[in-house]
Amino acid sequence: MTVFLGRLLGLARPYKLRLALGILFGVLGGLIEPLLMVTVGLAVGIVFQSPESLTGTHPGQATSLFGLPAFVQRLASQISTRLPQFHASASVALDVLVIAAIPLVMLVRGLFAYLNVYLLQWVAIRAVVDLRRKLFGHLLNLSLDFFHRASTGDLMSRIISDTAALHSAIGGSLAVMIKDPVTVLSLIAGLLYAFPRLTLLTSLVFPLCIIPIVIYSRKVRRSSAAIQTHFAEFANVMHESFTGNRIIKAYNLEHTVQRQFAEACRKFISHYMRVVRSQEIPGPLIEFLGALGVAFLFYYLKVLAPMRINTGEFIFFIGSVFSLYRPIKSLSRLHSQLEQARAASQRVFELLETQSQIREPVHPVPLRAAQAPIVFDAVSFAYGEKTVLKQIQLTVAPGQVVALVGASGSGKTTLTNLLLRFYDPQDGAIRIGDTDLRQVTTRDLRGQIAVVTQETILFNDTIRNNIALGRPEATEHEIVAAAKHAHAHEFILEKPQGYDTVIGEKGVILSGGQRQRLAIARALLKNAPILILDEATSALDTESERAVQAALEELMRGRTTLCIAHRLSTVQNADRIVVLDAGRIVETGKHAELIQRGGIYQKLYALQFQASP
């Protein structure tokens, strides 16, 4: 728990001034509580007891029920002298002063409570938003293999739900942790000072109050981590259901998905209610045990050891005892709240401690990819224990179009992923010019490579902004020019708002060919010297493919291009075709040469030719 609290304070450190002020007002608010009880007790004594009991033997000298400090009596005397309407009576002035102190103390207590909560909430929301930004940025910079293993719903849950638990810990639990112990200690100190024997008798039951707190805090510890896990489960079901809604509808899976969601919710509710029980049961038990203590006190005063006590003193004592139960009850809940927050924080900080497999160079060198060859020098790579590439030796000359072909799983996409440095090879090196990619920052490297993939990623934004992703600072003229070169300008103008048309999630309002041409326009606008085409036309019909192929030819002009294709008809004009099989390069050459050679390429081509209508 100490480590967790240290992390909480570390999150709030950038706002330490407001945090310190929030803590200060919490301490002052805790000290005001016994002062309020003293004031109410004094006022009751003044109103319900005879004047003789309130005055001393010396004329004009007021004597409080609990021996008010001399400065209060001096203040009363000054008021009585300056305000003739009090008939020069210090006693009357003291009465008015004590009665008027009740709303004044309440006002001060309310002000301190407001400032305590406001300042801590101010710190909490900013600290948690900072954490969310840090966590989101950290996740974006993790390597591709992390996202292959991670669940999107789980990541969303950690950023949104788990950090919300930390917000409640900083904004709520920290306020309780500061104010309520001060309130409890100051009330107990006041009671011990004024009524030591009665206070000790009443407090005999307080050790029993610890028992329910200890018992139920263990249950909270076990259930808190499960709550976050099950929340992530139904967040994951929701994400998969919304993103895969076409398949769900096509296969009538609505009831199946609903059952999965209902089961995840059932588990979540079960653990959540266990935590609620663990939080709420100790409170009534503490109140009941406290009431037993008060009942014993009444019995003691009436039967066992009768003693006279005036009304004001008794009101102060009983009110102070009952005032102890609220902060003690809050403190009993505090432990379970902190356990929940700690369970959530473990999931958050686990992610923050996750290291990317791609390490940025300590002293990066600049990359100049224009007119530089790409060299794969004895490159080997494996996903875990599965070897995908074996001793790849390949050089792509500047401006050359090299097509990578082969059966599924032969290593084509992995080769381009290594060039983008989504992964690093286990053996060998990849160089652009004379520069090893591991000596270059990933931002510099990827800034000089444009990618067009089979699964076109577009965002729920305008057509203009989706194209401008290639170069955010591009002018309107440059965006339109890129769209024209990509053969996209015509269909864009047919849309209701033209370039300002919002295309929906993943470009849902566009056809496959239109989405591909926007992706090509984006790559054109980026104007990178290296181009990767990953099966950019494999999912298109013949008519769309012609339009996209024309745009691709425009895009490839003057760029070093690596092209992955299953449709061999799209790579016949490549400068060189590289055939991969089981992670090795088995053939290279032009289309005609490979056909005459009668090897794997010729067989693949023949199979596709026979399969075509």
C-alpha distance (Angstrom), angle and dihedral (degrees) to the residues before:
residue distance angle dihedral
M1 . . .
T2 3.82 . .
V3 3.81 90.5 .
F4 3.80 90.5 49.2
L5 3.81 93.3 50.3
G6 3.80 89.0 48.3
R7 3.79 89.4 54.5
L8 3.81 90.9 49.8
L9 3.79 91.4 53.1
G10 3.80 89.3 45.1
L11 3.81 90.0 57.0
A12 3.81 90.3 50.8
R13 3.82 95.5 44.3
P14 3.85 95.5 98.9
Y15 3.81 87.4 61.2
K16 3.79 97.0 42.5
L17 3.82 95.8 137.2
R18 3.80 94.3 58.7
L19 3.80 89.7 39.0
A20 3.80 90.3 54.7
L21 3.82 91.3 47.3
G22 3.81 90.5 49.0
I23 3.81 90.2 51.1
L24 3.82 91.1 46.9
F25 3.81 93.1 52.1
G26 3.81 89.0 46.5
V27 3.81 90.5 55.1
L28 3.81 91.7 46.5
G29 3.80 90.2 47.8
G30 3.79 89.7 52.6
L31 3.81 90.8 51.8
I32 3.82 92.6 49.3
E33 3.83 92.8 62.7
P34 3.82 97.0 73.1
L35 3.80 89.9 41.3
L36 3.81 88.5 58.4
M37 3.80 90.9 51.7
V38 3.81 90.8 49.2
T39 3.80 90.5 50.5
V40 3.81 93.6 48.5
G41 3.81 90.6 47.1
L42 3.80 91.2 51.1
A43 3.79 92.2 47.7
V44 3.80 92.1 50.4
G45 3.78 90.4 49.7
I46 3.79 91.0 50.3
V47 3.80 94.6 48.7
F48 3.80 101.0 40.6
Q49 3.83 103.8 35.5
S50 3.75 131.4 72.6
P51 3.82 119.6 -94.0
E52 3.80 90.7 -117.9
S53 3.75 91.3 65.1
L54 3.78 90.8 55.2
T55 3.80 100.3 48.9
G56 3.74 129.0 73.5
T57 3.79 130.4 -136.4
H58 3.81 91.6 -95.4
P59 3.79 117.0 76.7
G60 3.79 114.8 -110.2
Q61 3.80 92.8 12.7
A62 3.81 111.9 119.5
T63 3.76 118.6 -152.7
S64 3.80 116.9 -157.4
L65 3.77 124.5 -145.5
F66 3.78 91.8 -110.8
G67 3.78 101.8 29.4
L68 3.77 101.1 -91.1
P69 3.81 113.8 -141.5
A70 3.78 117.7 -91.4
F71 3.82 92.9 -113.0
V72 3.83 89.8 61.8
Q73 3.77 91.2 51.1
R74 3.84 90.7 47.7
L75 3.81 89.0 50.2
A76 3.81 90.3 51.9
S77 3.81 90.6 50.0
Q78 3.82 91.8 50.5
I79 3.81 90.9 49.4
S80 3.80 91.7 50.0
T81 3.83 91.0 50.2
R82 3.79 95.6 47.9
L83 3.80 96.6 41.6
P84 3.83 109.9 57.2
Q85 3.82 91.3 -173.9
F86 3.82 87.1 76.7
H87 3.85 88.2 64.9
A88 3.80 90.1 -120.4
S89 3.77 89.3 -72.3
A90 3.79 114.5 145.2
S91 3.78 88.2 -168.7
V92 3.80 91.7 59.5
A93 3.79 90.4 45.1
L94 3.77 90.0 52.1
D95 3.81 90.6 49.7
V96 3.80 91.5 53.1
L97 3.80 91.4 43.8
V98 3.81 92.8 53.4
I99 3.81 94.0 45.1
A100 3.82 92.0 46.7
A101 3.79 89.6 49.5
I102 3.84 91.3 68.5
P103 3.84 96.9 70.4
L104 3.80 90.1 35.4
V105 3.81 92.1 55.1
M106 3.82 90.2 44.7
L107 3.80 90.1 51.6
V108 3.80 92.5 49.6
R109 3.81 91.7 45.4
G110 3.82 90.9 50.8
L111 3.80 91.4 47.7
F112 3.81 92.6 50.3
A113 3.82 91.4 45.9
Y114 3.81 91.1 50.4
L115 3.79 94.0 48.2
N116 3.81 91.2 45.2
V117 3.82 93.3 53.4
Y118 3.81 95.9 37.3
L119 3.79 95.5 51.0
L120 3.80 94.7 44.0
Q121 3.81 91.3 47.5
W122 3.81 88.9 48.3
V123 3.78 88.8 54.3
A124 3.82 93.5 41.5
I125 3.80 98.3 53.9
R126 3.80 92.8 46.5
A127 3.78 93.7 45.3
V128 3.81 91.8 49.8
V129 3.80 93.5 45.6
D130 3.81 88.1 50.6
L131 3.80 88.5 51.3
R132 3.81 91.8 48.9
R133 3.79 91.2 50.3
K134 3.79 91.1 47.5
L135 3.81 92.4 47.1
F136 3.81 93.1 46.3
G137 3.79 92.0 48.6
H138 3.80 90.8 46.5
L139 3.81 91.7 51.9
L140 3.80 92.5 48.9
N141 3.79 89.7 55.3
L142 3.80 96.0 50.1
S143 3.78 117.1 107.1
L144 3.79 124.0 -95.6
D145 3.79 94.7 -104.7
F146 3.82 89.7 64.4
F147 3.81 91.3 59.1
H148 3.79 90.9 46.7
R149 3.79 88.3 59.6
A150 3.82 99.5 36.3
S151 3.80 129.1 83.2
T152 3.80 115.7 -125.6
G153 3.81 92.2 -143.9
D154 3.79 90.9 51.2
L155 3.81 92.1 50.9
M156 3.81 91.3 48.7
S157 3.81 89.8 49.0
R158 3.79 91.9 52.6
I159 3.80 93.5 49.5
I160 3.82 95.5 45.2
S161 3.81 110.8 23.0
D162 3.79 102.9 29.7
T163 3.79 93.8 47.7
A164 3.83 89.4 48.4
A165 3.81 87.8 61.5
L166 3.80 88.2 55.3
H167 3.80 89.7 50.6
S168 3.81 90.6 57.1
A169 3.80 89.5 47.5
I170 3.82 94.0 53.9
G171 3.81 97.8 36.5
G172 3.81 99.9 36.0
S173 3.77 112.9 15.9
L174 3.80 93.7 43.6
A175 3.82 90.1 54.2
V176 3.81 90.5 51.7
M177 3.81 91.4 43.9
I178 3.81 91.1 55.8
K179 3.79 105.6 34.7
D180 3.80 104.7 36.1
P181 3.82 99.1 52.0
V182 3.82 88.4 50.6
T183 3.81 89.5 49.7
V184 3.81 92.5 49.1
L185 3.80 94.7 46.2
S186 3.80 94.3 45.5
L187 3.83 92.8 48.2
I188 3.80 91.6 48.1
A189 3.80 90.8 46.9
G190 3.82 90.8 51.0
L191 3.79 92.2 47.7
L192 3.79 93.1 48.0
Y193 3.78 90.4 49.1
A194 3.81 95.4 48.9
F195 3.83 101.7 30.4
P196 3.79 110.7 14.6
R197 3.82 97.2 164.5
L198 3.81 96.6 44.1
T199 3.81 91.2 45.1
L200 3.80 92.8 52.8
L201 3.80 91.0 48.2
T202 3.80 92.5 50.2
S203 3.81 93.6 45.3
L204 3.80 92.9 59.1
V205 3.81 88.9 94.3
F206 3.81 95.8 48.8
P207 3.83 95.9 85.7
L208 3.79 86.5 59.8
C209 3.84 88.8 59.5
I210 3.80 89.7 66.7
I211 3.82 92.5 61.9
P212 3.85 98.5 71.3
I213 3.80 90.5 43.0
V214 3.82 92.1 55.5
I215 3.81 94.2 43.5
Y216 3.78 97.2 49.6
S217 3.81 96.8 39.2
R218 3.81 88.6 66.7
K219 3.80 90.3 55.9
V220 3.78 90.9 49.6
R221 3.80 91.2 52.3
R222 3.82 91.4 56.5
S223 3.80 96.3 44.6
S224 3.80 100.6 41.6
A225 3.81 95.4 71.3
A226 3.83 90.3 45.2
I227 3.81 90.7 54.1
Q228 3.80 92.3 58.1
T229 3.81 91.8 45.3
H230 3.81 94.0 51.3
F231 3.80 91.5 44.5
A232 3.79 87.3 55.8
E233 3.83 89.4 49.4
F234 3.77 95.8 58.6
A235 3.81 91.1 39.6
N236 3.80 86.5 56.6
V237 3.83 92.3 48.1
M238 3.81 89.5 51.2
H239 3.80 93.4 48.9
E240 3.81 93.8 48.9
S241 3.80 91.7 44.9
F242 3.80 94.5 51.4
T243 3.80 96.2 43.1
G244 3.83 93.1 42.6
N245 3.80 97.5 39.9
R246 3.84 93.8 125.6
I247 3.81 92.6 59.5
I248 3.81 91.4 43.0
K249 3.79 91.0 54.6
A250 3.81 94.5 41.0
Y251 3.82 92.5 53.9
N252 3.84 96.6 36.6
L253 3.80 91.2 -117.5
E254 3.81 96.6 147.3
H255 3.82 94.4 107.4
T256 3.81 92.2 44.7
V257 3.80 92.3 52.1
Q258 3.81 90.9 44.6
R259 3.81 89.6 54.1
Q260 3.80 90.9 50.3
F261 3.79 90.4 49.9
A262 3.81 92.5 46.0
E263 3.82 91.2 50.6
A264 3.82 91.8 50.3
C265 3.81 89.6 48.4
R266 3.82 91.4 48.2
K267 3.80 91.7 55.1
F268 3.80 90.5 45.8
I269 3.81 92.5 50.5
S270 3.81 92.2 47.9
H271 3.80 93.7 56.0
Y272 3.81 93.3 37.8
M273 3.80 92.6 55.3
R274 3.80 89.7 46.7
V275 3.79 87.8 58.2
V276 3.82 91.2 46.2
R277 3.81 90.3 52.6
S278 3.79 90.3 48.3
Q279 3.80 90.6 51.1
E280 3.80 99.0 44.0
I281 3.82 105.4 37.6
P282 3.85 96.2 64.7
G283 3.84 91.4 56.2
P284 3.82 98.0 62.2
L285 3.80 90.0 39.6
I286 3.80 90.5 54.5
E287 3.82 90.9 47.7
F288 3.80 90.8 49.3
L289 3.79 92.6 49.5
G290 3.80 89.8 47.0
A291 3.78 90.6 51.1
L292 3.80 88.2 52.3
G293 3.79 88.2 55.1
V294 3.82 91.9 51.2
A295 3.80 91.4 46.7
F296 3.78 89.5 52.3
L297 3.80 88.6 50.6
F298 3.83 91.7 53.8
Y299 3.78 89.6 48.3
Y300 3.79 90.8 49.2
L301 3.82 93.3 49.9
K302 3.80 93.8 46.0
V303 3.81 104.1 37.3
L304 3.79 115.7 8.8
A305 3.79 102.5 41.1
P306 3.81 112.7 1.2
M307 3.79 112.0 -156.0
R308 3.78 136.0 166.5
I309 3.80 117.6 -113.3
N310 3.78 124.3 169.4
T311 3.79 122.5 -120.9
G312 3.78 97.8 -107.5
E313 3.77 93.3 51.5
F314 3.78 91.5 47.1
I315 3.83 92.5 49.3
F316 3.79 89.6 49.9
F317 3.80 92.5 49.6
I318 3.82 97.7 45.6
G319 3.80 93.0 40.5
S320 3.80 90.9 50.9
V321 3.80 92.3 49.0
F322 3.80 92.7 51.3
S323 3.80 90.5 42.9
L324 3.80 87.2 61.7
Y325 3.80 92.8 63.3
R326 3.81 97.3 65.2
P327 3.83 96.3 56.1
I328 3.81 91.4 39.6
K329 3.80 89.1 51.2
S330 3.81 89.9 49.3
L331 3.79 90.6 49.0
S332 3.81 90.0 51.8
R333 3.80 88.4 56.8
L334 3.77 91.4 43.3
H335 3.77 94.2 72.0
S336 3.82 93.3 54.3
Q337 3.81 91.2 45.9
L338 3.79 90.8 51.7
E339 3.81 90.6 47.7
Q340 3.81 89.8 53.9
A341 3.78 91.3 47.9
R342 3.80 91.7 46.7
A343 3.83 91.4 51.8
A344 3.80 89.6 50.5
S345 3.79 92.8 45.3
Q346 3.80 91.9 53.8
R347 3.81 89.3 60.0
V348 3.81 91.4 47.4
F349 3.79 96.5 46.9
E350 3.81 91.2 44.7
L351 3.80 87.1 62.7
L352 3.79 92.7 45.7
E353 3.79 89.3 52.4
T354 3.82 92.2 50.6
Q355 3.78 108.3 110.5
S356 3.77 124.3 -144.8
Q357 3.78 115.1 -117.3
I358 3.81 87.3 -138.1
R359 3.79 108.5 75.7
E360 3.77 119.3 -159.2
P361 3.82 114.1 -129.7
V362 3.79 116.5 -102.3
H363 3.81 91.2 -138.6
P364 3.82 106.1 25.1
V365 3.77 122.3 -162.0
P366 3.83 123.3 -144.5
L367 3.79 117.7 -101.3
R368 3.80 122.8 -136.3
A369 3.79 105.2 -170.5
A370 3.81 98.4 165.5
Q371 3.81 111.0 106.2
A372 3.80 91.0 -3.3
P373 3.82 124.9 125.9
I374 3.80 122.3 -119.8
V375 3.80 112.5 -130.1
F376 3.83 126.4 -166.4
D377 3.79 102.1 -166.8
A378 3.85 113.7 -165.2
V379 3.80 90.9 -41.7
S380 3.82 119.1 -174.6
F381 3.79 126.3 176.8
A382 3.79 138.3 174.2
Y383 3.81 135.1 -173.3
G384 3.78 99.0 -136.1
E385 3.78 105.4 -52.4
K386 3.80 94.5 -17.7
T387 3.81 110.4 98.2
V388 3.81 111.0 -145.5
L389 3.82 104.8 169.2
K390 3.82 126.5 33.2
Q391 3.80 123.2 -165.6
I392 3.81 96.3 -35.9
Q393 3.80 111.1 -166.9
L394 3.80 111.7 -175.3
T395 3.80 137.0 144.0
V396 3.80 122.3 -164.8
A397 3.79 112.5 -161.5
P398 3.83 120.7 -137.6
G399 3.82 111.7 -82.2
Q400 3.81 92.0 9.3
V401 3.82 123.2 135.6
V402 3.81 109.6 -139.6
A403 3.79 119.3 -175.1
L404 3.80 120.2 -153.1
V405 3.79 113.4 -153.1
G406 3.78 135.8 169.0
A407 3.77 143.0 108.6
S408 3.80 121.5 -53.8
G409 3.79 110.7 -75.2
S410 3.77 94.5 24.2
G411 3.84 92.2 120.1
K412 3.82 104.1 -100.8
T413 3.82 97.9 129.4
T414 3.80 91.9 39.3
L415 3.80 89.1 58.3
T416 3.81 91.3 56.8
N417 3.82 91.7 43.0
L418 3.78 88.2 57.2
L419 3.80 90.5 50.0
L420 3.82 89.3 53.3
R421 3.81 87.1 46.4
F422 3.77 94.3 -124.0
Y423 3.80 80.9 139.5
D424 3.80 135.0 13.1
P425 3.83 120.2 -128.1
Q426 3.79 117.1 -109.2
D427 3.81 90.0 -139.6
G428 3.78 133.3 20.2
A429 3.78 128.9 14.7
I430 3.78 141.4 -96.8
R431 3.79 117.7 -140.3
I432 3.77 135.5 -175.7
G433 3.76 104.3 -156.3
D434 3.79 104.5 -34.8
T435 3.82 94.6 -32.4
D436 3.79 121.2 105.7
L437 3.80 108.7 -138.6
R438 3.81 90.4 -129.6
Q439 3.81 88.3 65.5
V440 3.83 91.7 57.8
T441 3.80 129.4 74.7
T442 3.78 112.8 -110.0
R443 3.82 89.4 -125.2
D444 3.80 91.6 56.8
L445 3.81 92.1 45.1
R446 3.80 97.5 47.7
G447 3.77 91.1 42.8
Q448 3.82 87.1 67.8
I449 3.81 97.3 47.8
A450 3.80 127.0 73.3
V451 3.80 120.2 -159.4
V452 3.81 132.3 -159.1
T453 3.81 113.7 -178.4
Q454 3.79 137.4 -174.7
E455 3.81 90.5 -112.5
T456 3.77 100.8 57.0
I457 3.79 112.1 -150.5
L458 3.79 112.5 -148.0
F459 3.78 126.9 164.7
N460 3.79 132.8 -130.0
D461 3.79 92.2 -99.0
T462 3.80 139.6 93.7
I463 3.78 122.9 -57.7
R464 3.80 88.8 -115.2
N465 3.80 93.9 55.4
N466 3.81 92.7 45.5
I467 3.80 90.7 55.5
A468 3.80 92.3 42.5
L469 3.81 90.5 59.5
G470 3.79 84.9 85.8
R471 3.80 89.8 63.2
P472 3.82 115.3 -0.8
E473 3.80 94.0 -164.2
A474 3.83 93.0 56.3
T475 3.79 118.9 127.9
E476 3.81 125.1 -121.0
H477 3.80 90.0 -105.8
E478 3.82 91.7 53.9
I479 3.82 92.2 48.6
V480 3.81 92.2 51.2
A481 3.81 91.1 45.4
A482 3.81 90.8 53.1
A483 3.80 90.5 49.2
K484 3.82 90.7 50.9
H485 3.81 92.5 50.4
A486 3.81 88.4 49.4
H487 3.83 90.8 52.0
A488 3.81 88.8 -119.1
H489 3.81 101.9 111.1
E490 3.81 94.7 85.9
F491 3.80 97.9 54.1
I492 3.81 91.1 41.4
L493 3.81 90.9 59.0
E494 3.81 89.0 51.4
K495 3.81 90.6 62.2
P496 3.83 118.0 96.6
Q497 3.83 95.5 -109.2
G498 3.79 97.8 21.6
Y499 3.81 110.9 -146.7
D500 3.82 89.4 0.9
T501 3.81 93.0 60.9
V502 3.81 112.6 124.1
I503 3.81 105.9 -133.2
G504 3.83 99.9 -159.8
E505 3.79 129.8 -126.5
K506 3.82 110.0 -23.6
G507 3.83 88.9 -6.8
V508 3.80 93.5 -67.6
I509 3.83 94.9 168.7
L510 3.82 91.9 57.8
S511 3.79 130.4 78.2
G512 3.80 120.8 -115.9
G513 3.80 92.4 -102.3
Q514 3.80 92.2 48.5
R515 3.79 91.8 50.8
Q516 3.80 90.7 50.8
R517 3.79 92.5 50.2
L518 3.83 90.5 51.8
A519 3.81 88.4 51.5
I520 3.80 89.3 50.7
A521 3.82 90.9 48.5
R522 3.81 87.8 52.3
A523 3.80 90.7 51.7
L524 3.82 91.3 46.3
L525 3.79 91.1 52.2
K526 3.81 90.7 50.5
N527 3.82 87.9 57.7
A528 3.80 93.3 -160.7
P529 3.83 118.8 174.1
I530 3.82 93.0 -131.1
L531 3.81 123.8 56.1
I532 3.81 130.2 -166.9
L533 3.81 118.7 -164.9
D534 3.80 111.4 -171.2
E535 3.83 107.5 -168.4
A536 3.79 88.5 -49.3
T537 3.84 94.4 172.2
S538 3.81 103.4 30.5
A539 3.82 95.7 102.2
L540 3.82 96.7 46.6
D541 3.78 132.6 98.8
T542 3.79 119.2 -118.7
E543 3.81 96.4 -95.6
S544 3.80 94.0 47.4
E545 3.78 90.1 44.7
R546 3.81 91.7 58.0
A547 3.81 91.6 53.5
V548 3.79 93.0 45.0
Q549 3.80 93.1 44.8
A550 3.80 90.1 54.1
A551 3.81 88.8 51.5
L552 3.80 90.9 47.9
E553 3.80 92.2 52.7
E554 3.79 87.9 53.6
L555 3.80 89.7 49.0
M556 3.83 96.1 48.0
R557 3.79 94.7 51.6
G558 3.81 109.2 118.1
R559 3.82 94.8 -3.0
T560 3.80 132.4 110.8
T561 3.81 101.5 -115.3
L562 3.79 135.3 -165.3
C563 3.80 108.9 -167.6
I564 3.81 124.2 -169.5
A565 3.79 113.9 -164.0
H566 3.77 138.9 166.4
R567 3.80 91.2 -172.7
L568 3.77 100.1 74.4
S569 3.81 91.0 -166.3
T570 3.84 88.0 72.9
V571 3.83 94.6 58.2
Q572 3.81 102.1 44.5
N573 3.80 91.3 105.9
A574 3.82 94.8 50.2
D575 3.79 116.8 126.7
R576 3.78 88.6 -127.2
I577 3.80 135.0 5.6
V578 3.81 118.2 -150.0
V579 3.81 115.8 -161.2
L580 3.80 117.6 -155.1
D581 3.77 126.7 -165.7
A582 3.83 125.0 177.9
G583 3.80 91.5 -15.5
R584 3.82 97.3 -49.9
I585 3.80 133.4 100.6
V586 3.81 105.0 -115.6
E587 3.84 101.9 167.6
T588 3.79 139.5 16.2
G589 3.78 132.0 179.6
K590 3.80 144.3 86.1
H591 3.79 122.7 -50.4
A592 3.80 96.4 -100.5
E593 3.80 93.1 46.1
L594 3.81 93.1 51.3
I595 3.80 92.2 47.5
Q596 3.81 91.1 52.9
R597 3.80 91.1 46.7
G598 3.81 90.5 62.3
G599 3.80 96.1 -145.3
I600 3.80 133.3 128.4
Y601 3.81 93.7 -53.4
Q602 3.80 91.9 54.2
K603 3.81 90.6 50.6
L604 3.82 92.3 48.8
Y605 3.80 90.4 48.6
A606 3.78 92.4 48.2
L607 3.80 91.8 50.1
Q608 3.80 91.7 51.5
F609 3.80 92.4 44.8
Q610 3.81 91.7 51.1
A611 3.81 91.7 45.8
S612 3.80 93.4 51.1
P613 3.85 116.6 92.2
